[in-house]
Amino acid sequence: GGGGVGDRYGEGEYGPGGGGGGGGGERFVTWENEAKVYYSTSIHAEPWEGGYYLAPLTGAVLSKVLDYAASYAAVRPRYQPFEVVALPSPSSDPPRSEPRRMLRSSSSEDFVWNVLGELARLYVNVEPVLVPPRHAVRFYVAEPGDVEKVSAAGPRDPSAAR
């Protein structure tokens, strides 16, 4: 698999103020990726440069967290490295004064944050108390109707496939 910016997007500035288009043609961003997830029944510390203590875990909690991690790819089968956000629009119906997330990301960072959320649901007292900063790649759209969510099975309407 692989992915990238659609070739019709053109050279240009991305973000809320950027047009990003080349000429009057259609502009789109697409990402297609296929992967397989493997896991091991042991934890190997050698590949890691360092680590931070987060929390004590019982064997029962560790088992639940590992089950959650192993099922993560089945629940979120698509790797989506960016999220798509609709810009505020006072003229829309209904008016939007705040940005609205149209498409969520699903990346390795999202996986880590979801596992931390699972630890919280299991009442694990995670240390440190201060939450580390979170980073995201975000694309902004002016028209939310231009965002098409595609499931892992493909487009909702076969005629919508490009």
C-alpha positions as CSV (number, residue, x, y, z in Angstrom):
1,G,0.0,0.0,0.0
2,G,0.9,3.6,0.1
3,G,-0.7,7.0,0.2
4,G,-0.2,10.6,-0.4
5,V,-1.8,13.8,-1.6
6,G,-3.9,13.5,-4.7
7,D,-2.1,14.6,-7.9
8,R,-4.8,17.1,-8.8
9,Y,-4.3,19.0,-5.5
10,G,-1.4,20.9,-7.1
11,E,1.3,23.1,-5.7
12,G,0.1,25.6,-3.1
13,E,-0.3,26.5,0.5
14,Y,-2.4,24.2,2.7
15,G,-4.5,25.2,5.7
16,P,-7.3,27.6,6.5
17,G,-6.0,30.4,4.3
18,G,-4.6,28.4,1.4
19,G,-6.3,27.4,-1.8
20,G,-4.0,24.5,-2.6
21,G,-5.4,24.1,-6.0
22,G,-3.9,24.1,-9.4
23,G,-6.1,25.7,-12.0
24,G,-9.9,25.3,-12.0
25,G,-9.9,21.5,-11.7
26,E,-11.1,19.3,-8.9
27,R,-9.1,19.2,-5.7
28,F,-8.9,16.3,-3.4
29,V,-6.8,14.6,-0.8
30,T,-6.8,10.8,-0.6
31,W,-5.0,8.2,1.4
32,E,-5.2,4.5,0.8
33,N,-3.2,2.1,2.9
34,E,-3.3,-1.6,3.7
35,A,-1.4,-3.2,6.5
36,K,-1.3,-6.2,8.7
37,V,-0.9,-6.0,12.5
38,Y,1.2,-8.5,14.3
39,Y,1.8,-8.8,18.0
40,S,4.0,-10.8,20.3
41,T,3.2,-12.4,23.6
42,S,6.4,-10.9,25.1
43,I,7.7,-7.3,25.6
44,H,11.1,-6.5,24.2
45,A,12.8,-3.4,25.6
46,E,15.8,-3.5,23.3
47,P,14.4,-1.3,20.4
48,W,13.4,1.5,22.7
49,E,15.8,4.3,23.7
50,G,14.1,5.0,26.9
51,G,10.8,5.0,28.7
52,Y,8.7,6.6,31.5
53,Y,6.9,4.9,34.3
54,L,3.2,5.4,33.9
55,A,1.4,3.2,36.3
56,P,1.4,-0.1,38.2
57,L,-0.7,-2.8,36.5
58,T,-2.1,-6.1,37.8
59,G,-2.0,-9.1,35.6
60,A,-5.8,-8.9,35.0
61,V,-5.6,-5.2,33.9
62,L,-2.6,-6.0,31.7
63,S,-4.6,-8.8,30.1
64,K,-7.5,-6.4,29.4
65,V,-5.2,-3.8,27.9
66,L,-3.5,-6.3,25.7
67,D,-6.9,-7.6,24.5
68,Y,-7.9,-4.0,23.7
69,A,-4.7,-3.4,21.8
70,A,-5.1,-6.6,19.8
71,S,-8.7,-5.7,18.9
72,Y,-7.9,-2.1,18.0
73,A,-7.1,-2.8,14.3
74,A,-10.4,-4.6,13.9
75,V,-12.4,-1.7,15.3
76,R,-10.3,0.9,13.3
77,P,-9.1,-0.9,10.2
78,R,-8.0,2.1,8.3
79,Y,-4.8,4.1,8.9
80,Q,-5.8,7.7,8.6
81,P,-2.8,10.1,9.3
82,F,-4.8,13.3,9.3
83,E,-8.1,14.7,10.5
84,V,-10.4,16.9,8.5
85,V,-12.0,19.9,10.1
86,A,-14.7,22.2,8.7
87,L,-13.9,25.9,9.3
88,P,-16.4,28.1,11.2
89,S,-19.1,29.5,8.9
90,P,-21.5,32.1,10.2
91,S,-23.5,31.9,6.9
92,S,-24.1,28.2,7.0
93,D,-27.4,26.7,8.0
94,P,-27.2,26.3,11.0
95,P,-24.4,28.8,11.6
96,R,-21.1,27.3,12.9
97,S,-19.0,29.5,15.2
98,E,-16.6,26.7,16.0
99,P,-14.6,24.4,13.8
100,R,-16.2,21.0,13.4
101,R,-14.3,17.7,13.0
102,M,-15.6,15.9,9.9
103,L,-13.2,13.0,9.8
104,R,-11.1,11.8,12.7
105,S,-7.5,10.6,12.4
106,S,-6.5,7.0,13.2
107,S,-2.7,6.9,13.6
108,S,-0.1,5.5,16.0
109,E,-0.6,8.6,18.2
110,D,-4.3,8.0,18.3
111,F,-3.7,4.4,19.2
112,V,-1.5,5.4,22.2
113,W,-4.1,8.0,23.4
114,N,-6.9,5.3,23.0
115,V,-4.9,2.9,25.1
116,L,-4.4,5.6,27.8
117,G,-8.2,6.1,27.6
118,E,-8.7,2.4,28.1
119,L,-6.4,2.5,31.2
120,A,-8.6,5.4,32.6
121,R,-11.8,3.3,31.9
122,L,-10.1,0.5,33.9
123,Y,-9.5,3.0,36.8
124,V,-5.7,2.8,36.5
125,N,-4.0,5.7,38.2
126,V,-1.7,6.9,35.4
127,E,1.3,9.0,36.4
128,P,2.4,11.7,35.7
129,V,-0.7,13.7,36.3
130,L,0.2,16.4,33.7
131,V,-1.1,15.4,30.3
132,P,1.6,15.5,27.6
133,P,1.0,17.7,24.5
134,R,-0.8,16.1,21.6
135,H,0.0,16.8,18.0
136,A,-2.1,16.3,14.9
137,V,-2.1,16.8,11.2
138,R,-5.2,18.6,10.3
139,F,-6.7,19.6,6.9
140,Y,-9.3,22.4,6.8
141,V,-12.3,22.5,4.5
142,A,-14.7,25.4,3.9
143,E,-17.5,23.2,2.7
144,P,-18.3,20.2,4.9
145,G,-20.3,18.6,2.1
146,D,-17.1,18.1,0.2
147,V,-15.9,15.5,2.7
148,E,-16.6,11.9,1.9
149,K,-16.0,9.3,4.5
150,V,-15.0,5.9,3.0
151,S,-15.4,2.8,5.0
152,A,-12.8,0.0,5.0
153,A,-15.1,-1.9,2.6
154,G,-14.9,1.0,0.1
155,P,-17.2,3.9,-0.9
156,R,-20.8,3.8,0.1
157,D,-22.0,4.2,-3.5
158,P,-20.0,2.3,-6.1
159,S,-20.6,5.1,-8.6
160,A,-18.8,7.5,-6.1
161,A,-15.5,5.6,-6.5
162,R,-12.9,7.7,-8.3
